[in-house]
């Protein structure tokens, strides 16, 4: 296990039931909105969020000298739990963080009190292949997961063809444009709030370019996601998907179908992000799911 410093912070009383928030690939922990975290804390939960390695205030890695895989990113979750003295916790996971949460629930069930998966894909479902085929225009296999929306595909095709941004303003403008696409079309997009968030992300990053190492980690071990294991998840599971999910539309239903007893919740208007309009509904559902 690599000795990478992982930044984390916690809210609430140590005696409250712990919730560990696991964000997606290339994403800082502050993408869990403060107001959403505050609602969970006010509901009597000890809430912990953290920056993945190579994001935000966590340590960065010279990938060429010390390559790692998504197994290492997954093991960082255990390190965060251990550092906060948690033998187990309620895992609340977003996007690729949901893959981490599903694998931990299979691999170390004694450490997962409950599992909440938001805007994610089923472990071992071939999400990466679906995305690559969509972006390159290749036909999907008959049993493939649903592919991203045309708007998402068009945006990322243009992004891949464009030259990299050359200054801070261009970088932040690009991050806002990406956030707009991920937000989806179901709710109004608040560009001012998006700019404040992206400025914060830019300011917090030790090295903003280091997030690309997450892609290298995925290529280093393409079979990170074991196939056919979700029936082994024993933790009570809540699967949440937005009605306007642009990246993984319909993937939540597949997760819920494969995990015994899992419940699927659709949040009207929500896309792939966690907009303010959804905070109350999301927090209420998670507080109910993590009660007892």
Helices and strands as residue ranges (DSSP letters): E 8-11, E 17-22, G 29-31, H 34-42, E 45-50, H 70-83, E 89-94, H 96-107, G 109-111, E 112-118, H 127-136, H 150-161, H 168-183, H 191-204, G 208-212, H 213-220, G 222-224, G 230-232, E 236-242, H 251-258, E 263-267, H 276-289
